[in-house]
Each structure stands twice: as structure tokens, then as C-alpha cells.
Amino acid sequence: MGAGKTTVGRTLAQRAGLRFIDSDHEIEREQGCTIAALFSRLGEAGFRDIEARAIDALTQRDGIVLATGGGAVLRPENRKALRERGTVVYLRASPDDLAHRLRHDRTRPLLQQGDARTKLQELFRVRDPLYRETAHFVMDTGRPSPALLTNMVQMQLELAGVLPTAGQVG
């Protein structure tokens, strides 16, 4: 959460002529309410059930760039679907960088109780190994601009042959 998945994914999709999909936005559209409302109504486990169904369906589509919610990797079936059906880029950001980026964000259900920095450190401790298990590429984000980060991801994917080089995109 806050690593830049949506911003980088949207720009990358546009450059590559692909469709961008954010799994959280798809879930909100299908459920008719916000992720925060789903968490409140169903609890985290109930939300994760809905998310797993969405990830399964979305990873079966071709020609997309998919940004998932930060906790999607918590379920083994999500990790498997993401890794086997696509190319996964983990935008790795430190808890301190995330705390700085998210300091004014009131839309993240997991950060609304207690100290956000402590919660981000705990989430990183649990999720970082799962992201690494799932990812084909790990990009340390540090604090570059979204445009620079997108360029870095695009270059990595072009070098790997996942995306055509910039001159080949129509």
C-alpha cells in the first residue's frame, strides 16, 4: 500500500497499449461499496475471500496491467495465480518511505487504528517475503518520482522481453 502500484501500473499500461486494472477498484465496482466498508462489514477474512475470487478472474485476462491490493499476497492461491499467469513486479518500499507517503491518507483500513508507522513495519515484516516469493522482479522504489519509477519498471520489463521496446509500441 502506497508503493505506487496504481500510478506506475496505469502509466505503464498506457505506454504499452494495454488496459490497466486495479483489483481494489474492480472489487469496489462489483460490490458497490468501498474497500473500507467491506472491511468494516465483513472483516478482513471476508474481504480476502472476495479479493481471492477477483484475483483469480483478473489473472485469467490477457493484455492487462494489474495492480493488486497490498494484502493480495496473503493468500497462497493469489500468489500462485499471479506468479503463474503473469509477470509480477514488486515495488518494494521501506516502511519509513510508506509512512511518509501515507501520512495524510485516511482511506487505508489497516492504518486507521494505532500507530501507522508501527503497523507498516509489521505489514512489511509479514508481506515482504510473500511479495518476494511472488515477484519475478523486485524494484526498490526509494523516493524517485512516479515517472522515473515507471521508466525503471518499463526498462526492466523491456530488457526481459516481457514488453516490446519503446520504439516497437504502436
SVG drawing of the C-alpha trace seen along z (x, -y; Angstrom):
<svg xmlns="http://www.w3.org/2000/svg" viewBox="-23 -15 41 37">
<polyline fill="none" stroke="black" stroke-width="0.4" points="0.0,0.0 1.4,-3.3 4.3,-1.9 3.0,-3.3 1.3,-0.3 -1.7,-2.2 0.3,-5.2 3.1,-3.1 0.6,-0.5 -1.6,-3.0 1.2,-4.8 2.9,-1.6 -0.3,-0.2 -0.9,-3.4 2.7,-3.4 2.4,0.3 -1.1,0.0 -2.6,2.3 -5.6,2.0 -5.0,1.0 -7.0,2.7 -6.8,2.1 -8.2,5.1 -9.4,2.9 -11.3,0.7 -12.8,3.7 -13.9,5.1 -15.5,1.7 -17.3,1.5 -18.6,5.1 -19.6,4.8 -21.0,1.3 -19.0,0.0 -15.5,-0.9 -12.8,1.5 -13.0,-0.2 -16.8,0.5 -16.1,4.1 -13.5,4.5 -15.9,2.9 -18.9,5.1 -17.1,8.4 -13.9,8.2 -10.5,8.8 -11.2,12.6 -14.4,11.8 -12.8,9.2 -9.9,11.5 -12.4,14.1 -13.9,11.6 -10.4,10.4 -9.2,14.0 -12.2,14.5 -11.3,11.2 -7.6,12.1 -8.5,15.5 -10.7,13.9 -8.5,11.0 -5.3,13.1 -7.1,15.0 -7.3,11.9 -4.8,11.1 -3.5,7.7 -3.7,6.1 -1.5,4.5 -3.0,5.4 -2.4,3.6 -3.5,5.6 -4.2,4.5 -1.2,4.7 -2.6,7.7 -3.4,9.9 -0.2,11.9 -1.5,13.1 -3.4,15.9 -1.4,18.7 -3.9,19.1 -3.4,15.4 0.4,15.7 0.2,18.8 -2.3,17.2 -0.3,14.0 3.1,15.7 1.9,18.4 -0.4,16.3 1.6,13.0 4.8,11.2 4.9,9.7 6.8,6.6 7.2,6.0 7.5,2.2 9.4,2.5 9.2,-0.5 10.6,-0.7 8.1,-1.2 9.6,-4.7 9.0,-5.7 5.5,-4.4 4.8,-6.2 5.9,-9.4 3.8,-8.8 0.7,-7.8 0.9,-10.2 -2.3,-12.1 -4.2,-9.1 -7.3,-8.2 -8.6,-5.6 -6.4,-2.7 -8.4,-0.5 -5.4,1.2 -3.7,-2.1 -6.7,-3.7 -6.0,-2.1 -2.9,-2.7 0.4,-4.0 0.6,-3.8 4.4,-3.5 4.4,-0.5 1.6,1.1 3.5,0.5 6.6,2.1 4.6,5.2 2.9,5.4 6.4,5.2 7.8,7.9 4.9,10.3 4.4,9.3 7.9,8.7 8.8,12.4 5.5,13.2 6.0,10.4 9.5,11.7 8.1,15.3 5.5,14.0 7.6,11.5 9.6,12.1 11.2,8.7 11.8,6.6 12.2,2.9 13.4,0.9 11.4,-2.3 13.2,-4.6 11.9,-8.1 12.0,-8.6 9.2,-10.4 6.4,-8.2 7.6,-8.9 11.2,-7.8 9.9,-4.7 7.7,-3.9 10.7,-4.3 12.7,-1.9 9.9,0.8 9.4,0.4 13.1,0.7 13.3,3.9 10.3,5.5 11.7,4.5 15.1,6.0 13.4,9.2 11.3,9.3 8.0,9.0 7.2,5.7 8.3,4.6 10.9,1.8 9.5,-1.7 10.2,-2.1 8.1,1.0 5.0,-0.1 2.3,-1.4"/>
</svg>
